[in-house]
Amino acid sequence: LTTYEAGLDLQLFDNRLGLDFTFYDRRTTDDIVRATISNTSGYTEALLNVGEVSNRGVEVLLTGRPVRSGNFLWNVSYNVAYNDSEIVKLTEGIDGITVGTGVSGGVIRNVVGRPYGTVWGFMHKKDAEGQTVFNTTSNLQVISELMELGVGVPPLTMGLTNEFSYRRFSLNVLLDGKFGNTIWSNTNWYASRFGLPKSTLPGREDGLALSGVDEQGNPYSYVVPVEQIDNYYNAQQSYTGLFAYDGSFVKLRQVIFGYDFPPMKFGSLRASLVARNPLILYRKTENFDPESSNTSDNAQGLEAFGLPRTRSFGVNLQLSF
């Protein structure tokens, strides 16, 4: 591991405004990765040394005190980080390896020249004009080559904390978010097969009209009959890329409202109302939490029947002697 860092730390206006900026460049060599290999070798997986991985990025922390007047105080801090990863090289003679697969689809690969942990899948094949290509025998879309759908690890993360205090009362509010990653959802893959999501409603009353071109480039149209609509949506399981989603989100992560009781003979007492994970303010995923995952290893970007983060509310009493 080779790392180069450069940073800047500033405190301005009597410490009412602060800036902490860091740029880094990290090179990791001979990293160990579990990879899927051909079962003709007698094995299904092998531990390989990834030749070289590059991570470049910036981390910024802004702090401030917008209000500092009498009994009222407002502190705010905002941190943001961006990481740009790249597989520089793998083992000799190999340009790409599979490091994880979903329960029923979705593939995580490391490919030379691409970011670490890219998500791959199959889509409806398109022609040069962007029209869907159909097989006139099955009346289904022609499946594309395995293609890159996005990156499994969020390149951009952020957090925003606001702290307010007035006399003995205080309020702490924390927001955080991640952006730019792709998640392949096994939950939606299964649900779609059985016609459960809203996306499978079209065609249930009057049939589903399809249009595009055939494999020779001629205009094509077909209406899936109502009695075959379930079979049609079940067949969409082959196009795994249809179940890849933008994993970006912003969450209200924590809210703490507290009160410090007047000093007592035996010590001090503080009471707080605490809410954790109360709200998802922004997301693009459907039917699953964008933080859901079916693995904690290198194959980030796969979701399979994951439970959402626990939402909790509580009371905290802190007694000091």
BAVO-543445 format. One line per field, with one value per residue (C-alpha): residue number from 1; residue in one letter; x, z, y. Coordinates in Angstrom, 2 decimals, m for minus. Each point is the difference from the previous one (the first is absolute). Layout:
<recs>
i	c(NUM | ...)
aa	c(A | ...)
X	c(X | ...)
Z	c(Z | ...)
Y	c(Y | ...)
</recs>
This chain:
<recs>
i	c(1 | 2 | 3 | 4 | 5 | 6 | 7 | 8 | 9 | 10 | 11 | 12 | 13 | 14 | 15 | 16 | 17 | 18 | 19 | 20 | 21 | 22 | 23 | 24 | 25 | 26 | 27 | 28 | 29 | 30 | 31 | 32 | 33 | 34 | 35 | 36 | 37 | 38 | 39 | 40 | 41 | 42 | 43 | 44 | 45 | 46 | 47 | 48 | 49 | 50 | 51 | 52 | 53 | 54 | 55 | 56 | 57 | 58 | 59 | 60 | 61 | 62 | 63 | 64 | 65 | 66 | 67 | 68 | 69 | 70 | 71 | 72 | 73 | 74 | 75 | 76 | 77 | 78 | 79 | 80 | 81 | 82 | 83 | 84 | 85 | 86 | 87 | 88 | 89 | 90 | 91 | 92 | 93 | 94 | 95 | 96 | 97 | 98 | 99 | 100 | 101 | 102 | 103 | 104 | 105 | 106 | 107 | 108 | 109 | 110 | 111 | 112 | 113 | 114 | 115 | 116 | 117 | 118 | 119 | 120 | 121 | 122 | 123 | 124 | 125 | 126 | 127 | 128 | 129 | 130 | 131 | 132 | 133 | 134 | 135 | 136 | 137 | 138 | 139 | 140 | 141 | 142 | 143 | 144 | 145 | 146 | 147 | 148 | 149 | 150 | 151 | 152 | 153 | 154 | 155 | 156 | 157 | 158 | 159 | 160 | 161 | 162 | 163 | 164 | 165 | 166 | 167 | 168 | 169 | 170 | 171 | 172 | 173 | 174 | 175 | 176 | 177 | 178 | 179 | 180 | 181 | 182 | 183 | 184 | 185 | 186 | 187 | 188 | 189 | 190 | 191 | 192 | 193 | 194 | 195 | 196 | 197 | 198 | 199 | 200 | 201 | 202 | 203 | 204 | 205 | 206 | 207 | 208 | 209 | 210 | 211 | 212 | 213 | 214 | 215 | 216 | 217 | 218 | 219 | 220 | 221 | 222 | 223 | 224 | 225 | 226 | 227 | 228 | 229 | 230 | 231 | 232 | 233 | 234 | 235 | 236 | 237 | 238 | 239 | 240 | 241 | 242 | 243 | 244 | 245 | 246 | 247 | 248 | 249 | 250 | 251 | 252 | 253 | 254 | 255 | 256 | 257 | 258 | 259 | 260 | 261 | 262 | 263 | 264 | 265 | 266 | 267 | 268 | 269 | 270 | 271 | 272 | 273 | 274 | 275 | 276 | 277 | 278 | 279 | 280 | 281 | 282 | 283 | 284 | 285 | 286 | 287 | 288 | 289 | 290 | 291 | 292 | 293 | 294 | 295 | 296 | 297 | 298 | 299 | 300 | 301 | 302 | 303 | 304 | 305 | 306 | 307 | 308 | 309 | 310 | 311 | 312 | 313 | 314 | 315 | 316 | 317 | 318 | 319 | 320 | 321)
aa	c(L | T | T | Y | E | A | G | L | D | L | Q | L | F | D | N | R | L | G | L | D | F | T | F | Y | D | R | R | T | T | D | D | I | V | R | A | T | I | S | N | T | S | G | Y | T | E | A | L | L | N | V | G | E | V | S | N | R | G | V | E | V | L | L | T | G | R | P | V | R | S | G | N | F | L | W | N | V | S | Y | N | V | A | Y | N | D | S | E | I | V | K | L | T | E | G | I | D | G | I | T | V | G | T | G | V | S | G | G | V | I | R | N | V | V | G | R | P | Y | G | T | V | W | G | F | M | H | K | K | D | A | E | G | Q | T | V | F | N | T | T | S | N | L | Q | V | I | S | E | L | M | E | L | G | V | G | V | P | P | L | T | M | G | L | T | N | E | F | S | Y | R | R | F | S | L | N | V | L | L | D | G | K | F | G | N | T | I | W | S | N | T | N | W | Y | A | S | R | F | G | L | P | K | S | T | L | P | G | R | E | D | G | L | A | L | S | G | V | D | E | Q | G | N | P | Y | S | Y | V | V | P | V | E | Q | I | D | N | Y | Y | N | A | Q | Q | S | Y | T | G | L | F | A | Y | D | G | S | F | V | K | L | R | Q | V | I | F | G | Y | D | F | P | P | M | K | F | G | S | L | R | A | S | L | V | A | R | N | P | L | I | L | Y | R | K | T | E | N | F | D | P | E | S | S | N | T | S | D | N | A | Q | G | L | E | A | F | G | L | P | R | T | R | S | F | G | V | N | L | Q | L | S | F)
X	c(0.00 | 1.41 | m1.76 | 0.61 | m2.03 | m0.16 | m2.26 | m1.03 | m1.45 | m1.43 | m1.77 | m1.37 | m1.94 | 0.82 | m0.65 | m3.50 | 0.88 | 2.23 | 1.25 | 1.81 | 0.94 | 1.88 | 1.05 | 1.29 | 1.44 | 0.19 | 1.41 | m0.74 | 1.92 | m0.50 | m3.39 | m1.69 | m3.37 | m2.30 | m0.79 | m2.36 | 1.85 | m1.03 | m1.34 | 1.90 | 3.00 | m1.70 | m0.67 | m2.50 | 2.03 | 3.61 | 1.91 | 1.87 | 2.34 | m1.33 | 3.06 | m0.62 | m2.94 | 0.06 | m2.13 | 0.12 | m2.29 | m0.71 | m1.47 | m1.40 | m1.28 | m1.67 | m0.86 | m1.68 | m1.85 | m2.62 | m1.54 | 1.73 | m2.13 | m0.92 | m1.68 | m0.39 | 2.72 | m0.06 | 2.86 | 0.05 | 2.39 | m0.07 | 2.29 | 0.21 | 2.31 | 0.52 | 2.03 | 0.99 | 1.18 | 1.54 | 1.22 | 3.44 | 0.94 | m0.95 | 1.93 | 1.94 | m2.21 | m3.25 | m1.90 | m3.05 | m1.13 | m3.36 | 0.11 | m3.68 | m3.38 | m3.55 | m2.25 | m1.71 | 1.88 | 2.12 | 3.78 | 2.76 | 3.23 | 3.40 | 1.08 | 3.25 | m0.53 | m3.35 | m0.91 | 0.30 | m3.10 | m2.09 | m3.52 | m0.75 | m3.13 | m2.04 | m2.43 | m2.39 | 2.15 | m0.16 | 0.91 | 2.08 | m3.08 | m0.84 | m2.99 | m0.67 | 0.83 | m2.56 | 0.08 | m3.00 | m0.31 | m0.20 | m1.36 | 2.48 | 2.84 | 3.36 | 2.40 | 3.05 | 3.60 | 1.08 | 0.39 | 1.13 | m2.87 | 1.84 | 2.30 | m0.96 | 1.93 | m1.36 | 2.69 | m1.59 | m0.98 | m1.09 | m1.21 | m1.58 | m0.31 | m1.85 | 0.22 | m2.24 | 0.00 | m2.10 | 0.45 | m0.38 | m1.56 | 1.93 | m0.84 | 2.33 | m1.02 | 2.12 | m0.54 | 2.14 | m0.02 | 1.78 | m0.12 | 1.00 | m0.14 | m2.09 | m1.82 | m1.26 | m3.18 | m0.80 | m3.15 | m1.45 | 1.23 | m2.09 | m2.96 | m0.18 | m0.10 | m3.17 | m1.59 | 0.20 | 1.54 | m1.96 | 2.30 | m1.83 | m3.46 | 0.14 | m1.77 | m2.22 | m3.21 | 0.55 | 3.27 | 3.50 | 1.05 | 3.65 | 1.82 | 3.49 | 1.86 | 0.68 | 3.50 | 0.16 | m0.85 | m3.60 | m2.77 | m1.58 | m3.11 | m1.87 | m2.67 | 0.50 | m3.47 | m1.41 | 0.09 | 3.76 | 0.99 | 1.19 | 2.26 | 1.36 | 1.00 | 1.44 | 2.17 | 1.48 | 2.13 | 2.61 | 0.62 | 1.69 | 0.98 | m3.66 | 0.31 | 3.02 | m0.78 | 1.67 | 0.99 | 0.24 | m1.77 | m0.25 | m1.16 | m0.93 | 2.32 | m0.45 | m1.85 | 0.75 | m1.96 | 1.46 | m0.45 | 2.57 | m1.64 | 1.25 | 2.98 | m0.89 | 1.77 | 0.79 | 1.11 | m1.53 | m2.86 | m0.63 | m3.05 | m0.18 | m2.53 | 1.82 | m1.21 | 2.25 | m0.71 | m3.37 | m0.26 | 1.33 | m0.07 | 1.12 | 0.53 | m0.39 | m0.33 | m3.38 | m1.28 | 3.29 | 2.29 | 2.92 | 2.33 | m1.13 | 2.66 | 0.45 | 3.75 | 2.62 | 2.99 | 1.35 | m3.27 | m1.75 | m2.98 | m2.14 | m3.28 | m2.00 | m3.07 | 1.83 | m1.79 | m0.05 | 1.98 | m1.77 | m1.96 | 0.13 | m1.29 | 1.15 | 0.65 | 3.49 | 0.67 | 3.57 | 0.83 | 3.46 | 1.38)
Z	c(0.00 | m1.08 | 1.07 | m0.74 | 1.78 | m0.02 | 2.21 | 1.19 | 3.39 | 0.50 | 2.90 | m0.79 | 1.67 | 3.56 | m0.71 | m1.30 | m3.40 | m0.57 | m3.02 | m0.02 | m3.51 | m0.89 | m3.36 | m0.14 | m2.54 | 1.10 | m1.94 | 1.27 | m1.43 | 0.39 | 1.67 | 0.67 | m1.72 | m0.13 | m3.69 | m1.88 | m2.38 | m2.55 | 1.65 | m2.59 | 2.27 | 2.69 | 2.13 | m0.11 | 1.78 | 0.52 | 2.02 | m2.36 | 0.52 | m1.77 | m1.62 | 0.73 | 1.06 | m0.03 | 2.28 | m0.37 | 1.76 | 2.20 | 3.48 | 1.15 | 3.41 | 0.45 | 3.49 | 1.08 | 2.68 | m1.87 | 3.24 | 3.30 | 1.93 | 3.67 | 1.01 | m3.57 | m1.84 | m3.43 | m1.17 | m3.41 | m1.67 | m3.52 | m1.23 | m3.56 | m1.57 | m3.59 | m1.03 | m3.54 | m0.18 | m2.91 | m0.58 | m1.46 | m0.60 | 1.02 | m0.21 | m3.16 | m2.99 | 1.76 | m0.75 | 2.17 | 2.87 | 1.67 | 3.72 | 0.83 | m1.40 | 1.15 | 1.22 | m3.40 | m2.15 | 0.10 | m0.19 | 1.70 | m2.00 | 0.15 | m3.48 | m0.99 | m0.67 | 1.80 | 3.62 | 2.76 | 0.34 | m3.09 | m0.35 | m3.20 | m1.51 | m3.14 | m1.59 | m2.95 | m3.12 | m1.84 | m3.58 | m1.09 | 0.19 | 3.53 | m1.02 | 1.81 | m2.02 | 0.18 | m0.75 | m2.26 | 1.09 | 3.76 | m0.30 | 2.71 | m0.01 | m1.15 | 2.94 | m0.10 | 0.71 | 3.63 | 0.58 | 2.71 | 1.93 | 2.56 | 2.99 | 3.22 | 2.42 | 0.46 | m1.23 | 1.76 | 3.69 | 2.21 | 3.47 | 1.50 | 3.73 | 1.59 | 3.73 | 1.69 | 3.67 | 1.94 | 3.72 | 1.26 | m3.19 | m2.91 | m3.38 | m2.17 | m3.57 | m2.22 | m3.75 | m2.14 | m3.54 | m2.65 | m3.74 | m3.35 | 0.68 | m1.61 | 1.85 | m1.61 | 1.79 | 0.38 | 1.89 | m3.04 | m2.34 | 1.86 | 0.55 | m3.71 | m0.94 | 2.05 | m1.14 | 3.36 | m0.77 | m1.55 | m3.03 | m0.96 | m0.16 | m3.69 | m2.28 | 2.57 | m1.41 | m3.75 | m0.72 | m0.29 | m3.26 | m0.98 | m2.84 | m1.42 | m2.75 | m0.77 | m0.27 | m3.68 | 0.85 | m1.26 | 1.97 | 2.58 | 2.16 | 2.17 | 2.70 | 2.89 | 0.73 | 3.49 | 0.59 | m0.72 | 1.95 | 3.03 | m2.22 | m1.60 | 3.31 | 1.22 | m3.14 | 0.84 | 2.64 | m2.71 | m0.38 | 3.36 | m0.71 | 0.29 | 3.75 | 0.53 | 1.80 | 0.88 | 3.65 | 0.85 | 3.17 | 2.73 | 3.46 | 3.16 | 2.03 | 3.52 | 2.03 | 3.67 | 2.11 | 3.47 | 3.22 | 2.75 | 3.41 | 2.47 | 2.09 | 2.83 | 3.27 | m1.11 | m3.56 | m3.36 | m2.04 | m3.74 | m1.81 | m3.75 | m2.56 | m2.72 | m3.48 | m2.27 | m3.71 | 0.20 | m3.68 | m3.50 | m1.59 | m3.49 | m1.84 | m3.45 | 0.96 | m0.07 | 2.64 | 1.90 | 2.19 | m2.01 | 2.80 | m0.30 | m0.97 | m0.09 | 0.58 | 1.96 | m2.14 | m3.29 | m1.88 | 1.00 | m2.15 | 0.47 | 1.95 | 0.90 | 2.27 | 2.33 | 2.98 | 0.27 | 2.67 | 3.35 | 0.89 | 3.74 | 2.51 | 3.58 | 3.15 | 1.40 | 3.61 | 0.90 | 3.68 | 1.00 | 3.55)
Y	c(0.00 | 3.36 | 3.19 | 3.67 | 2.68 | 3.78 | 2.04 | 3.41 | 0.94 | 3.50 | 1.72 | 3.47 | 2.80 | m0.95 | m3.71 | 0.66 | m1.50 | m3.00 | m1.92 | m3.33 | m1.16 | m3.19 | m1.43 | m3.57 | m2.41 | m3.64 | m2.93 | m3.51 | m2.94 | m3.76 | 0.45 | m3.36 | m0.49 | m3.04 | m0.54 | m2.33 | m2.33 | m2.61 | m3.16 | m2.05 | 0.56 | m2.05 | 3.09 | 2.85 | 2.70 | 0.96 | 2.59 | 2.29 | 2.92 | 3.08 | 1.56 | 3.68 | 2.16 | 3.80 | 2.19 | 3.77 | 2.37 | 2.98 | 0.39 | 3.33 | 1.04 | 3.39 | 1.20 | 3.18 | 1.91 | 2.03 | 1.26 | 0.61 | 2.45 | 0.05 | m3.24 | m1.29 | m1.92 | m1.65 | m2.21 | m1.66 | m2.42 | m1.44 | m2.73 | m1.29 | m2.57 | m1.11 | m3.05 | m0.94 | m3.62 | m1.86 | m3.54 | 0.69 | m3.64 | m3.52 | m3.22 | m0.72 | m0.79 | 0.97 | 3.22 | m0.67 | m2.21 | m0.66 | 0.71 | m0.61 | m1.00 | 0.62 | m2.79 | m0.16 | 2.50 | 3.10 | m0.25 | 1.99 | 0.12 | 1.61 | 1.02 | 1.69 | 3.69 | 0.10 | 0.91 | m2.55 | m2.21 | 0.75 | m1.44 | m1.97 | m1.53 | m0.65 | 2.45 | 0.17 | 0.18 | 3.34 | 0.84 | 3.01 | 2.26 | m1.14 | m2.14 | m3.27 | m3.13 | m2.84 | m3.71 | m0.58 | m3.65 | 0.58 | 3.56 | 0.97 | 2.47 | m1.30 | m0.18 | 2.24 | m0.90 | 0.18 | 3.73 | 2.38 | 1.58 | 2.12 | m0.13 | m1.78 | 2.21 | 3.55 | 2.43 | 2.98 | 0.14 | 2.88 | 0.88 | 3.13 | 0.64 | 2.91 | 0.64 | 2.56 | 0.95 | 2.48 | 0.29 | m3.58 | m1.39 | m1.51 | m1.49 | m2.10 | m0.94 | m2.25 | m0.56 | m2.25 | m1.30 | m2.01 | 0.60 | m1.46 | m3.74 | m2.76 | m2.80 | m3.19 | m1.09 | m3.68 | 1.04 | 1.79 | m2.74 | m2.57 | 2.33 | 0.83 | m3.68 | m0.38 | 3.27 | 1.76 | 3.45 | 2.86 | m0.26 | m3.21 | 1.62 | 1.09 | m2.45 | m1.70 | 1.44 | 0.50 | m1.78 | 1.49 | 1.67 | m0.58 | 1.69 | 0.22 | m1.84 | m3.64 | m1.45 | 1.03 | 3.61 | m0.10 | 1.75 | m2.30 | 0.19 | m2.45 | 0.07 | m2.41 | m1.49 | 0.45 | m3.76 | m0.03 | 3.12 | m2.01 | m2.08 | 3.16 | 1.58 | m3.29 | m0.15 | 3.41 | m1.75 | m0.61 | 3.74 | 0.44 | 3.61 | 1.02 | m0.52 | 2.28 | 3.26 | 3.25 | m0.50 | 3.72 | 1.08 | 2.63 | m1.05 | 1.81 | m2.17 | 1.29 | 2.63 | 0.63 | 2.47 | 0.49 | 1.90 | 0.60 | 0.20 | 2.62 | m1.15 | m2.31 | m0.79 | m3.54 | 0.86 | 0.88 | m1.45 | 0.18 | m1.39 | m0.54 | m1.16 | m1.94 | m1.01 | m2.08 | m0.59 | 1.78 | 1.02 | m0.64 | 3.44 | m1.01 | m3.27 | m1.56 | m3.66 | m1.73 | m2.43 | m0.27 | 2.09 | 1.45 | m1.13 | m3.63 | m2.52 | m3.74 | 0.10 | 1.89 | m1.04 | 1.37 | m0.59 | 3.21 | 0.94 | m3.12 | m0.10 | m3.09 | 0.17 | 2.37 | 1.49 | 3.81 | 1.78 | m0.09 | 3.13 | 0.60 | 2.54 | 0.18 | 1.97 | 0.41 | 1.01 | 0.89 | 0.41 | 1.20 | 0.05)
</recs>
